[in-house]
Each structure stands twice: as structure tokens, then as C-alpha cells.
Amino acid sequence: MGTLLKCYRPFFSLHLGTHRFINPKRRIRCLSATTTSTNSVVAKSEIPASSSSELWLHNTMSRKKELFKPKVEGRVGMYVCGVTAYDLSHIGHARVYVTFDVLYRYLRHLGYEVSYVRNFTDVDDKIIARANELGEDPISLSRRYCKEFNRDMESLHCLPPSVEPRVSDHMPQIIDMIKQIIENGHAYQVDGDVYFSVDKFLDYGRLSGRKLEDNRAGERVTVDSRKNNPADFALWKSAKEGEPFWDSPWGPGRPGWHIKCSAMSAAYLGYSFDIHGGGMDLVFPHHENEIAQSCAACKQSDISYWIHNGFVTIDSEKMSKSLGNFFTIRQVIDLYHPLALRLFLLGSHYLSPINYSDVLLESTSERIFYIFQTLYD
């Protein structure tokens, strides 16, 4: 079987076309919904649009299926939160990017010109901790795992996105957005740190459905007595010994977790675009906080569709590195063909959880073998 599977011609191939880049170094302007999507990096489709095809997506914001209609005719802007690169990625990550790879391909099949942005987080607490363990520079360590991630995506036949921005390359845009949020009265400084004031954003909780009083201090938000509200979250963290830092108007430091994606999505797609996606675990607090930040920086900020995929579970428990119950993509494709893993991840509705098991992978491998054997014959 292994020999046969190596003889296939990639049937998931699609011509990438050309990419047209805006200058992400520019100041992020607060633009209206009708103008932002036209200034973006674009992957062009060579397939004419099909007037008979409709695409329905489950929008986490509205909690219902909605007919997809782009903000700009013929163009789609899509941002998907990428990995925090400090280790090999697991199959929970694989499900996110295989899911959005299918959406990317289908949008292009429908004839849209798609600007697909997927970031790398290369500045983060986890990266710093891992680098300190290994005695390695955090940025160098992260770049190494970014390359490993791209190897895994290629194995899974995921098309590369239009652009893959890294946090460390976008500090001016991040700092600029924080300045806008402070100027608009939604953030405050404390001893070199900058915090977002959730009390100032009246729509906080709109995506997740959570009430502000339900948020408990210490649960995904650092306890700090200096905060006006325990739920306030960091936009900028002051420098600590042994950590990488960048100069800012508030002193040397580095960005908080959530501001990175808000700034990078705005840099490439503007404040108003079509699709923002990721795993279900990002609904709160990450995407909830992204909405708050982006709207605080620009009142015209508007994402049409918030799309989230379900978890990969083991014994009905979410697979994650923090729980230690995960298999890396590399471990699985050492045992099974990469397309068997891809088919397994696509075997359930993207909103539903998938329970990982060797039995299911074996069954999926047999189906892949049958497909290739049929093509070969």
C-alpha cells in the first residue's frame, strides 16, 4: 500500500495565481466596509464565478447559518489565527487549518479573489519559557517551529495562505493600534503596562454570550491588583529580565496576546473584512477581546462572519498541549498517510467534535487506499 500511495498525483492541487500586496508598514487607517477589502493581498482564481452556487456558513456571532455575501463584489478577505510556534503542532491544530483550507479552496472555486491571512505568533510567554528551557533565542526558536509547521501543512496538502505575518515584524502596527485605543479612551497605563478597560466597551461579551460579571479573575486573565477591573487584559507588557523587548511610548516591553491579531488583520485586510476564523477555543477570550480592541481603535471595525471549528478530543476531552493528551501531526503521519489524516479531519461537520482513535484512522486509511487503487486501476 505504501508504494502505491507514493505514486499518486496530487488531486488537491490548485494554481495559486499572483499575490498583490499592500504595504503593511503603513499606518493602519480606519476605513469603511466598502473600501477596506480592495486594498489587500489577493490570490486570484482562474475559475469563473458560478451564479448558481451558494455558500452558507455558521456565524458564531449570530449563532445561525447565514448566506455568504462578501463586502466587496468578487473579493473575500479572510483572517485565520495561526499557531504560537514553540513546539511541533498537534492534530487539533491540523483540524483548524485543514478546515479553513477547504473553505479557501471553495471560495476560489466559486470565483472569488481571496486574501487569506494566517499569522504566526513568535512573541509569547510560552515561547519565552520554552526558549529559556533550551537556552535558545526565543525568536530563533519560534522561526524554527514556523518552518516545521509549514512542513506539516504541505504534508496535509494545505495551500499556503496569501501572506503569513509574524508578530515580531509588526511591532510598529501593534504600537500604533494601542495608541489609537488609548486616545479613544478605552485603555490605561500602569507602570509601563497598558490594559484594555472592558467597562468602556459596552458590547463586551457579544460573541461569546458571556456576561462580564461571569468572568473570574485568574481564569485566562492574569490577577493584578493594579487593574481597574479584574477582567481588564494586557495590550502591552513592560519588559522583564531575560525577555525580548521593543521600545514603545510606555517604555520597553512586548505586546499582549490579543492585540497581535487585531493589528495584523487590520494591516493586511483593514478593519472591515469578511471572515475571521479559528478553533472553538478562541471564541473566548481571544476573539472576544479582538472585537473589543478593534472596535475601540476604529468604530467602523466590522467582521461579517466569525467561523469556528470544533475540537479534536481524546476520550471526550479536548486535545491540547496544556493537558498533555495530544499527538503531533508528525507522529500521526509517521504511521498513516497524510491524506488519511486529512480525510479523517474532514469526516465530520466542521462544527462537531472529532474523537481521535487508532481504529478510525485505520478505517480512513483503508478508504484512502481504495480511492488510490481505483484511480490507479
C-alpha positions as CSV (number, residue, x, y, z in Angstrom):
1,M,0.0,0.0,0.0
2,G,2.8,2.4,0.9
3,T,4.3,2.1,-2.6
4,L,1.0,2.7,-4.3
5,L,0.3,5.8,-2.2
6,K,3.6,7.3,-3.1
7,C,2.7,7.0,-6.8
8,Y,-0.3,9.3,-6.7
9,R,-0.6,12.6,-8.5
10,P,-1.8,15.3,-6.1
11,F,-5.5,15.7,-6.8
12,F,-5.9,18.6,-4.4
13,S,-3.7,20.9,-6.5
14,L,-4.9,24.4,-7.4
15,H,-3.0,27.1,-9.1
16,L,-2.1,29.9,-6.7
17,G,-2.1,32.7,-9.2
18,T,-0.4,36.0,-8.3
19,H,-0.4,37.9,-5.0
20,R,-0.9,41.7,-4.8
21,F,0.4,43.2,-1.6
22,I,-0.4,46.4,0.2
23,N,2.3,48.0,2.3
24,P,1.7,46.6,5.9
25,K,4.2,49.1,7.2
26,R,1.8,52.0,6.6
27,R,-0.3,53.5,9.4
28,I,-3.5,51.4,9.8
29,R,-6.3,53.6,8.6
30,C,-9.8,53.4,9.9
31,L,-11.7,52.7,6.7
32,S,-15.3,51.9,5.9
33,A,-16.5,48.5,5.0
34,T,-16.8,49.3,1.3
35,T,-13.2,50.4,0.9
36,T,-11.0,48.2,3.1
37,S,-11.2,44.8,1.3
38,T,-10.0,46.3,-2.0
39,N,-6.6,47.1,-0.5
40,S,-5.4,43.6,0.3
41,V,-3.1,40.8,-0.7
42,V,-5.1,38.7,-3.2
43,A,-4.9,35.2,-4.5
44,K,-6.7,35.2,-7.8
45,S,-8.9,32.4,-9.1
46,E,-8.8,31.4,-12.7
47,I,-12.2,29.8,-12.5
48,P,-15.2,32.0,-13.4
49,A,-17.7,32.7,-10.7
50,S,-20.7,30.4,-10.6
51,S,-24.0,32.3,-10.2
52,S,-25.9,29.1,-9.2
53,S,-23.6,28.3,-6.2
54,E,-24.5,29.5,-2.7
55,L,-22.3,29.2,0.4
56,W,-23.9,29.0,3.8
57,L,-21.7,29.5,6.9
58,H,-22.5,29.1,10.6
59,N,-21.7,32.5,12.1
60,T,-20.7,32.3,15.8
61,M,-21.8,35.9,16.2
62,S,-25.4,35.3,15.2
63,R,-25.4,31.6,16.2
64,K,-27.1,30.6,13.0
65,K,-26.3,29.7,9.4
66,E,-26.1,32.7,7.0
67,L,-25.8,33.0,3.3
68,F,-22.3,34.3,2.5
69,K,-22.2,37.7,0.8
70,P,-18.8,39.4,0.6
71,K,-18.4,43.1,1.4
72,V,-16.9,43.8,-2.0
73,E,-18.2,42.0,-5.0
74,G,-15.9,39.2,-6.2
75,R,-13.4,39.6,-3.4
76,V,-13.0,37.9,0.0
77,G,-10.8,38.9,3.0
78,M,-10.2,36.0,5.4
79,Y,-8.0,36.0,8.6
80,V,-7.4,32.8,10.5
81,C,-5.5,32.9,13.8
82,G,-2.3,30.9,13.4
83,V,-0.1,28.9,15.8
84,T,2.0,30.1,18.7
85,A,5.2,28.5,17.4
86,Y,7.2,26.9,20.2
87,D,6.8,23.2,19.5
88,L,5.5,20.8,16.8
89,S,1.8,21.2,16.1
90,H,-0.7,18.6,17.1
91,I,-3.7,17.3,15.2
92,G,-6.0,19.8,16.9
93,H,-4.1,22.4,15.0
94,A,-4.3,20.4,11.9
95,R,-8.1,20.4,12.0
96,V,-8.2,24.2,12.1
97,Y,-6.1,24.6,9.1
98,V,-7.5,21.8,7.0
99,T,-11.0,23.2,7.7
100,F,-10.0,26.6,6.5
101,D,-8.0,25.3,3.6
102,V,-11.2,23.7,2.3
103,L,-13.1,27.0,2.8
104,Y,-10.2,28.8,1.0
105,R,-10.3,26.4,-1.9
106,Y,-14.1,26.5,-2.2
107,L,-14.2,30.3,-2.2
108,R,-11.7,30.3,-5.0
109,H,-13.7,27.6,-6.8
110,L,-16.7,30.0,-6.7
111,G,-14.5,32.6,-8.5
112,Y,-13.6,34.9,-5.6
113,E,-10.3,36.6,-5.3
114,V,-9.3,35.7,-1.8
115,S,-7.0,37.5,0.5
116,Y,-6.1,34.7,3.1
117,V,-4.0,35.9,6.0
118,R,-2.8,33.4,8.6
119,N,-0.4,34.7,11.2
120,F,2.5,33.2,13.2
121,T,2.8,34.3,16.9
122,D,6.5,34.4,17.5
123,V,6.4,36.6,20.7
124,D,4.6,35.0,23.6
125,D,5.0,33.7,27.2
126,K,5.1,30.1,26.1
127,I,7.8,30.7,23.5
128,I,10.0,32.6,26.1
129,A,9.5,29.8,28.6
130,R,10.5,27.1,26.1
131,A,13.5,29.1,24.8
132,N,14.7,29.5,28.4
133,E,14.5,25.8,29.0
134,L,16.5,25.1,25.9
135,G,18.9,28.0,26.3
136,E,17.9,29.4,22.8
137,D,16.9,32.8,21.5
138,P,13.1,33.0,21.6
139,I,12.7,34.4,18.1
140,S,15.1,31.9,16.6
141,L,13.3,29.0,18.3
142,S,9.9,30.3,17.0
143,R,11.2,30.7,13.5
144,R,12.4,27.1,13.5
145,Y,9.0,25.8,14.5
146,C,7.3,28.1,12.0
147,K,9.2,26.1,9.3
148,E,8.2,22.8,10.9
149,F,4.6,23.9,10.9
150,N,4.8,24.8,7.2
151,R,6.3,21.3,6.5
152,D,3.3,19.8,8.2
153,M,0.8,21.9,6.3
154,E,2.5,20.9,3.0
155,S,2.2,17.2,4.0
156,L,-1.5,17.7,4.6
157,H,-1.9,19.4,1.2
158,C,-3.0,22.7,2.7
159,L,-2.4,25.6,0.3
160,P,-0.2,28.4,1.6
161,P,-2.2,31.5,2.6
162,S,-1.7,34.7,0.7
163,V,0.5,36.0,3.5
164,E,1.8,34.8,6.8
165,P,2.7,37.8,9.0
166,R,4.8,37.4,12.2
167,V,4.3,39.4,15.3
168,S,8.0,40.3,15.6
169,D,7.8,42.0,12.2
170,H,4.7,44.1,13.1
171,M,5.6,46.0,16.3
172,P,5.0,49.5,14.7
173,Q,1.5,48.4,13.7
174,I,0.8,46.9,17.1
175,I,2.1,50.0,19.0
176,D,0.1,52.3,16.6
177,M,-3.1,50.4,17.4
178,I,-2.6,50.6,21.1
179,K,-2.0,54.3,20.8
180,Q,-5.3,54.6,19.0
181,I,-7.1,52.7,21.7
182,I,-5.6,54.9,24.5
183,E,-6.5,58.0,22.5
184,N,-10.1,56.8,22.2
185,G,-10.4,56.4,26.0
186,H,-10.5,52.5,26.1
187,A,-7.2,51.7,27.7
188,Y,-4.9,53.0,30.6
189,Q,-1.3,52.8,31.6
190,V,0.1,51.3,34.8
191,D,3.9,51.3,35.5
192,G,4.8,50.6,31.8
193,D,1.9,48.2,31.2
194,V,-1.2,49.1,29.2
195,Y,-4.5,47.5,29.9
196,F,-7.8,47.5,28.0
197,S,-10.7,48.7,30.0
198,V,-13.6,46.2,29.4
199,D,-16.0,48.5,31.3
200,K,-15.6,51.1,28.5
201,F,-16.7,48.6,25.8
202,L,-20.4,48.1,26.3
203,D,-20.7,45.3,23.7
204,Y,-18.1,43.1,25.5
205,G,-19.4,39.5,25.6
206,R,-21.4,39.8,22.3
207,L,-19.5,37.0,20.6
208,S,-19.3,34.5,23.4
209,G,-22.5,35.3,25.1
210,R,-20.7,35.7,28.4
211,K,-21.7,38.4,30.9
212,L,-18.9,40.5,32.3
213,E,-19.7,39.5,35.9
214,D,-19.3,35.8,35.0
215,N,-15.6,36.4,34.3
216,R,-13.5,35.2,37.2
217,A,-10.1,36.7,38.0
218,G,-7.3,34.3,37.2
219,E,-9.3,32.4,34.7
220,R,-7.5,33.1,31.4
221,V,-6.8,36.7,32.7
222,T,-3.8,37.5,35.0
223,V,-4.7,38.6,38.5
224,D,-3.3,42.1,39.1
225,S,-4.5,44.4,41.8
226,R,-3.4,47.4,39.7
227,K,-6.3,46.8,37.2
228,N,-9.4,48.9,37.3
229,N,-11.4,45.7,36.7
230,P,-10.1,42.1,37.2
231,A,-11.2,41.3,33.6
232,D,-9.1,44.0,32.0
233,F,-6.5,42.5,29.8
234,A,-3.0,43.5,28.7
235,L,-2.3,45.3,25.5
236,W,1.3,45.9,26.3
237,K,3.6,44.2,28.9
238,S,6.6,46.0,30.4
239,A,9.9,44.4,29.9
240,K,11.2,41.7,32.4
241,E,14.7,40.5,32.8
242,G,15.6,37.8,30.3
243,E,12.7,38.5,27.9
244,P,12.8,40.1,24.4
245,F,11.5,43.6,24.3
246,W,10.8,46.5,22.0
247,D,10.7,50.3,22.6
248,S,7.3,51.9,22.9
249,P,5.8,55.2,24.2
250,W,5.2,53.3,27.5
251,G,8.7,52.0,27.9
252,P,10.4,48.8,26.7
253,G,8.2,45.7,26.6
254,R,6.2,43.4,24.3
255,P,2.5,43.1,23.2
256,G,-0.2,41.2,25.0
257,W,-1.7,38.1,23.4
258,H,-4.9,39.5,21.8
259,I,-3.6,42.8,20.3
260,K,-1.3,41.0,17.9
261,C,-4.1,39.5,15.7
262,S,-6.1,42.7,15.7
263,A,-3.2,44.7,14.4
264,M,-2.0,42.2,11.8
265,S,-5.5,41.6,10.4
266,A,-6.0,45.4,10.1
267,A,-2.6,45.8,8.5
268,Y,-3.5,43.4,5.6
269,L,-7.3,43.4,5.4
270,G,-8.3,46.7,7.0
271,Y,-10.7,47.0,10.0
272,S,-13.6,45.7,8.0
273,F,-13.4,42.3,6.2
274,D,-15.4,39.2,5.5
275,I,-14.3,36.2,7.6
276,H,-12.3,35.7,10.8
277,G,-11.7,32.2,11.9
278,G,-10.1,29.7,14.3
279,G,-10.7,26.9,16.7
280,M,-13.7,27.0,19.1
281,D,-11.4,27.6,22.0
282,L,-10.6,31.1,20.6
283,V,-14.2,32.4,20.9
284,F,-13.4,33.5,24.5
285,P,-11.3,35.3,25.4
286,H,-9.2,35.7,22.3
287,H,-11.8,36.7,19.7
288,E,-14.0,38.4,22.2
289,N,-11.0,40.6,23.1
290,E,-10.1,41.1,19.4
291,I,-13.5,42.6,18.7
292,A,-13.2,44.9,21.7
293,Q,-9.8,46.1,20.7
294,S,-10.5,46.6,17.0
295,C,-13.8,48.5,17.7
296,A,-12.0,50.6,20.3
297,A,-9.4,51.5,17.8
298,C,-11.8,52.1,14.9
299,K,-15.6,52.4,15.3
300,Q,-16.1,51.2,11.7
301,S,-14.5,47.8,12.5
302,D,-16.8,45.1,11.3
303,I,-16.2,41.4,10.6
304,S,-19.1,39.8,8.7
305,Y,-18.6,36.1,9.7
306,W,-17.0,34.6,12.7
307,I,-16.2,31.0,11.9
308,H,-15.0,28.4,14.4
309,N,-14.4,24.7,14.1
310,G,-14.9,22.0,16.7
311,F,-12.3,20.3,18.9
312,V,-10.4,17.1,18.3
313,T,-11.0,15.1,21.5
314,I,-9.5,12.1,23.2
315,D,-11.9,10.2,25.5
316,S,-14.3,13.2,25.1
317,E,-11.7,15.7,26.4
318,K,-10.2,18.5,24.3
319,M,-6.8,17.7,22.9
320,S,-4.3,20.3,24.0
321,K,-0.6,20.7,24.9
322,S,-1.5,22.1,28.3
323,L,-3.4,18.8,29.2
324,G,-0.6,16.6,27.7
325,N,-3.2,14.5,25.8
326,F,-2.1,15.2,22.3
327,F,-0.5,13.6,19.3
328,T,1.6,15.8,17.0
329,I,0.9,15.9,13.3
330,R,4.3,14.4,12.7
331,Q,3.6,11.4,15.0
332,V,0.4,10.6,13.2
333,I,1.7,10.9,9.6
334,D,4.7,8.7,10.5
335,L,2.1,5.9,10.9
336,Y,-0.6,6.9,8.4
337,H,-0.6,8.6,5.1
338,P,-1.1,12.4,5.4
339,L,-4.2,12.3,3.2
340,A,-5.7,9.7,5.6
341,L,-5.3,12.2,8.4
342,R,-6.8,15.0,6.2
343,L,-9.8,12.8,5.3
344,F,-10.3,11.8,9.0
345,L,-10.4,15.5,10.0
346,L,-12.9,16.3,7.2
347,G,-15.0,13.3,8.1
348,S,-17.3,15.2,10.5
349,H,-19.1,18.5,10.2
350,Y,-16.6,21.3,11.0
351,L,-18.6,22.4,14.0
352,S,-18.7,19.0,15.6
353,P,-16.0,17.5,17.8
354,I,-14.0,14.6,16.4
355,N,-12.9,11.8,18.8
356,Y,-9.4,10.6,17.9
357,S,-8.8,6.9,17.8
358,D,-6.5,4.5,16.0
359,V,-9.5,2.4,14.8
360,L,-10.9,5.4,13.0
361,L,-7.5,6.3,11.4
362,E,-7.2,2.7,10.3
363,S,-10.6,2.8,8.7
364,T,-9.9,6.1,7.0
365,S,-6.5,4.7,5.7
366,E,-8.4,1.9,4.0
367,R,-10.8,4.3,2.4
368,I,-7.8,6.4,1.1
369,F,-6.2,3.2,-0.2
370,Y,-9.4,2.2,-2.0
371,I,-9.6,5.7,-3.7
372,F,-6.0,5.5,-4.9
373,Q,-6.3,1.9,-6.0
374,T,-9.4,2.9,-8.0
375,L,-7.5,5.7,-9.7
376,Y,-4.5,3.6,-10.3
377,D,-6.6,0.8,-11.9
